Amino acid sequence: MYYRFYSKSTETYNRPVIGDYVVLSLLNKFNDSVIYDSWKVNPEGGLAQYYIEEARFRGALEEGILMMSVGDSASFIISADSVLKYFPSEDTTQIYPKGSILTFYIKLVQIRSKAEVKAEYDSLYAEYIKSLEVQYKQRKSEEPLLIAGYITKNNIKAKPSPSGTYYIENKKGKGAFPVKGDKVTVSYVAKFLDGTIFDSSLQSGYFIFTIGNNEAIKGFEESILKSKIGTKATVVIPSSAAYGVEGFQDEQTKEFIILPYTPLIYEFEVIKIN
């Protein structure tokens, strides 16, 4: 690792150790290309937080940061080959040819202990959970009013089932009703009460599921049990018979597709019963 200090603090004792978090301004370049700029990521303060762990190779960036004191500014040149070896990635292989180097320009602003960062995280997380509880409580209290308003606005005469689901048959089917254990093929469009579509079988083909195997939400499955082959129906399902207090999140991003306490509308047609 090659390095150069541009300014040195008189507080030489105030250095980080492995296990600390450091707050710093950071510019990472490959040749003339900027890979990371903390000022672009955080325009308000231009700072990033970095956890100091055991260096995975000689001449790693951690070695350079451990040489710094709060207030120091320096640049460090490290081997991109080593980065590729210990942090393999197709993207970085394309960006950093063999034999290339990476340059880091750093100003060390603050040192924070692992316990300090954890305490801050725990506090922020507790506030987040508290805010969710307030939001969910409000959504829970508003849901019955939203459903009642939708039923009135759309002049729906059907009575709710014990689960609170409204079943509106638009076209009668033929044959026998499905029973537990049957495999049912349906097409459907799923909406929120405002008409926004959040899911549809048109995107992935028919939805095929076995009744009684918990492969569909409660309100939808109970509605299918009332439908013969060829039946077209619209159902209004309260959250208690859908995704309830937990809602439904994207598995990768963890973003909510369906918020907790959200009533749903399904428009479906029964295609086949086996």
Beta strands, then each sheet from edge to edge (+ up, - down):
strand 1: 2-7
strand 2: 21-30
strand 3: 33-37
strand 4: 48-51
strand 5: 73-79
strand 6: 101-112
strand 7: 166-171
strand 8: 183-192
strand 9: 197-200
strand 10: 207-210
strand 11: 232-237
strand 12: 248-249
strand 13: 256-258
strand 14: 264-273
sheet 1: 1+ 5- 6+ 2- 3+
sheet 2: 1+ 5- 6+ 2- 4+
sheet 3: 7+ 11- 14+ 8- 9+
sheet 4: 7+ 11- 14+ 8- 10+
sheet 5: 12+ 13-
end
